[in-house]
Amino acid sequence: MASAPEMTKHRGFPGGMPSTGVQFTIRRANPRGVTPIKALPRKARPGSKEHKIDAAFMHSLWHHFGPEPFERGNLDAARLSLLFGREVVAVDKEFDPLSYQSMLVINEKLARLNFPEAFENFFEI
């Protein structure tokens, strides 16, 4: 069996959104291969449950990393893909969607426009 790729664990980052079953992080690297990050269309409308989950994830990203670049690490690929290419972007042109070491950064201007509630000190669940 192949060994799992190396993956940074973001200590202190919320594991998911309470009472939803939605995860924000993964526990361990996938030994069968890294799930790629790709821009997925977001169908959630403001005020919907899905939008609130995306906003909660953005809140967690902002309050954990701020405007600084961060490594993908153990952040959930599905959650990142819903923000990728818009509110979360690759740091450089050599972005590898199949690497846990890929560097990302929050597009603060667009994130504040789409998820203003994520930038408050407290997020109401």
C-alpha positions as CSV (number, residue, x, y, z in Angstrom):
1,M,0.0,0.0,0.0
2,A,1.3,3.5,-0.9
3,S,2.2,5.8,1.9
4,A,0.1,8.9,2.4
5,P,1.6,12.2,1.1
6,E,3.0,14.6,3.7
7,M,0.3,17.1,4.9
8,T,0.5,20.1,7.3
9,K,-2.2,20.0,9.9
10,H,-3.5,23.5,10.8
11,R,-3.7,23.2,14.6
12,G,-6.5,25.3,16.1
13,F,-8.5,25.5,12.8
14,P,-12.2,24.5,13.3
15,G,-12.9,20.9,12.1
16,G,-16.2,21.9,10.7
17,M,-19.5,23.7,11.3
18,P,-21.3,22.5,14.4
19,S,-24.6,20.6,13.9
20,T,-24.3,20.3,10.1
21,G,-21.9,17.4,9.5
22,V,-19.9,19.7,7.2
23,Q,-16.2,19.4,7.6
24,F,-13.6,22.1,7.2
25,T,-10.5,19.9,7.6
26,I,-9.5,16.3,7.0
27,R,-7.9,14.1,9.6
28,R,-5.2,12.5,7.5
29,A,-3.7,12.6,4.0
30,N,-5.4,10.3,1.5
31,P,-3.0,7.4,0.7
32,R,-4.8,6.9,-2.7
33,G,-4.0,10.5,-3.8
34,V,-4.7,14.1,-3.1
35,T,-8.2,15.4,-3.9
36,P,-7.6,18.2,-6.4
37,I,-8.7,21.8,-5.7
38,K,-10.7,23.3,-8.6
39,A,-13.1,26.2,-8.9
40,L,-16.6,24.9,-8.5
41,P,-19.7,27.0,-9.2
42,R,-21.4,28.2,-6.0
43,K,-25.1,28.0,-6.1
44,A,-25.8,29.1,-2.6
45,R,-27.8,32.3,-2.3
46,P,-27.2,34.8,0.5
47,G,-29.3,33.8,3.5
48,S,-29.3,30.1,2.6
49,K,-27.8,27.3,4.8
50,E,-25.1,26.7,2.1
51,H,-24.1,30.4,2.1
52,K,-23.9,30.4,5.9
53,I,-21.6,27.3,5.7
54,D,-19.4,29.0,3.1
55,A,-19.3,32.2,5.2
56,A,-18.4,30.2,8.3
57,F,-15.5,28.6,6.4
58,M,-14.3,32.0,5.2
59,H,-14.6,33.4,8.8
60,S,-12.4,30.5,10.0
61,L,-9.9,31.1,7.2
62,W,-9.7,34.9,7.8
63,H,-9.4,34.6,11.6
64,H,-6.8,31.8,11.3
65,F,-4.6,33.1,8.5
66,G,-5.7,36.7,7.8
67,P,-4.2,38.3,4.7
68,E,-1.1,36.1,4.7
69,P,-0.5,33.2,2.3
70,F,-1.2,29.8,3.8
71,E,-0.6,26.2,2.9
72,R,-3.5,24.0,1.8
73,G,-2.5,21.4,4.3
74,N,-5.5,19.5,5.8
75,L,-8.1,22.0,4.7
76,D,-11.0,20.2,3.0
77,A,-10.8,20.3,-0.8
78,A,-14.5,20.5,-1.4
79,R,-14.9,23.5,0.9
80,L,-11.8,25.2,-0.7
81,S,-13.1,24.5,-4.2
82,L,-16.3,26.4,-3.5
83,L,-14.2,29.5,-2.8
84,F,-11.3,28.8,-5.1
85,G,-10.6,31.2,-8.0
86,R,-12.8,33.9,-6.3
87,E,-12.4,34.5,-2.6
88,V,-9.4,32.1,-2.3
89,V,-6.7,32.2,-5.0
90,A,-3.4,30.6,-5.7
91,V,-0.3,32.6,-4.5
92,D,1.6,31.9,-7.7
93,K,1.3,30.6,-11.3
94,E,3.0,27.3,-10.4
95,F,-0.1,26.2,-8.3
96,D,-0.4,22.5,-8.0
97,P,-4.1,21.5,-7.3
98,L,-2.9,18.0,-6.3
99,S,-0.4,19.1,-3.6
100,Y,-1.1,19.6,0.1
101,Q,1.8,22.1,0.1
102,S,0.2,24.4,-2.4
103,M,0.0,28.0,-1.2
104,L,-3.2,30.0,-1.2
105,V,-4.3,33.5,-0.1
106,I,-7.6,35.2,0.6
107,N,-8.7,37.7,-2.0
108,E,-9.8,40.1,0.7
109,K,-11.6,42.6,-1.5
110,L,-13.9,40.0,-3.1
111,A,-14.3,37.9,0.1
112,R,-15.4,41.1,2.0
113,L,-17.9,41.8,-0.8
114,N,-19.4,38.3,-0.9
115,F,-19.1,37.4,2.8
116,P,-19.1,40.6,4.9
117,E,-20.2,38.6,8.0
118,A,-17.1,36.5,7.8
119,F,-14.9,39.4,8.8
120,E,-16.8,40.2,12.0
121,N,-15.1,39.2,15.3
122,F,-17.8,36.7,16.1
123,F,-19.8,34.5,13.7
124,E,-23.4,33.7,14.7
125,I,-24.3,30.0,13.9
